[in-house]
């Protein structure tokens, strides 16, 4: 019997956001940072205004928007580092639990982790400073999530491209401190790419510690873009997705079947076509017949996706939900992006109603919380009373839980469900030719 079978269809949703953010105002990280790095930390703090001015010049920061954002949300934004305020904001949004990434302030970067190792974590950072900054944030985050451990899964920063022994030690230290997942750089830059066997001890440690490994949008080669903001926004979601195919085709998921890997805040609109393309190559489509067999893989890519890969699909879009039978319902983990302005907070309930109003209740429960609970190890039993108190009901989302109405909703999606991954089900929709 599944969680869905045991649940009354009228019950409120147990919502888990797979993508939220927290971080101290940057100067307050000092007590968590090894003292031998304090001089470099002071230099980093002294460059904050220059970084903000550069963001404004490049169009990444809008002065008028920033002024209004901070004025209108001053109290709630303290939830980026104040545990009591955070719980108040989560309750208001109907979110029972969350996965906590770094960098609460996505407008002025006033809560940047030391040395820029938060969402900008990258392989080109100084290895010593990178690990020092990551550990400072991880120490603070462990303290932060310990106040309500049943509601938070803290994501440890992991500068993966550094010395492997130190990286593995940080995986284990983060686990022991109470953190539950690992964020690795989206870009390795001039370091060994992720198909390199040097990283195998890290993948093994992550699997052993049951800590999902995730990438998150943010890092990108901005120096290549000049003043052309459109180039940045067109590519920024591509970089965190790129490690997926490096890990898959090099056999990392085959060698480490307990490893879970996810891509955060990059949408999931790109995944159906990518999966179609990769499956066809593996299964011997005409366009790939001249290639040698993919010896590192023992199964088609979609099986690794369903077994080990997930997408933290922040602020999930209607277009993406329409593709959920290709992506896999259990592979889509909704996120609010609290407290970033591009997310759904502080109007999450309204966002959910506009997005999920015609989605079957059983599928909605999976994407809004139950799938994330399984990936990140949340105890749904502990969260259930809270969800009963704060969670929106199906009716609140514009969904009727009446049996006849739900049957009609299920029927409206029956064709899409039947077609599913059309390259595997032999259905002729939406393909046009025999090689599709």
Buried (B, 14 or more C-beta within 10 A) or exposed (E): EEBBEEBEBEBBBBBBBBBBBBBBEBEEBBEBBEEEBEEBBEEBBEEBEEBBEEBBEBEBBEEEEBEEBBEEBEEBBBBBBBBEBBBBBBBBBBBBBBBBBBBBBBBBBBBBBBBBBBBBBBBBBBBBBBBBBBBBBBBBBBEBBBEBBBBBBBBBBBBBBBEBEBBBEBBEBBBEBBBBBBBBBBBBEEBBBBBEEEBEBBBBBBBBBBBBBBBBBBBBBBEEBEEEEEBBEEBBBEBBBBBBBBBBBBBBBBBBEBBBBBBBBBBBBBBBEBBBBBBBBBEEBEEBEEEEEBEBBEEBBBBBBEEBBBBBBBBBBEEBBBBBBBBBBBBBBBBBBBBBBEBBBBEBBEBBBEBBBEBBBBBBBBBBBBBBBBBBEBEBEEBBEBBEEBBBBBEBBEBBBEEEEBEEBBEEBEEBEEBBBBBEEEBEEEBEEEEE
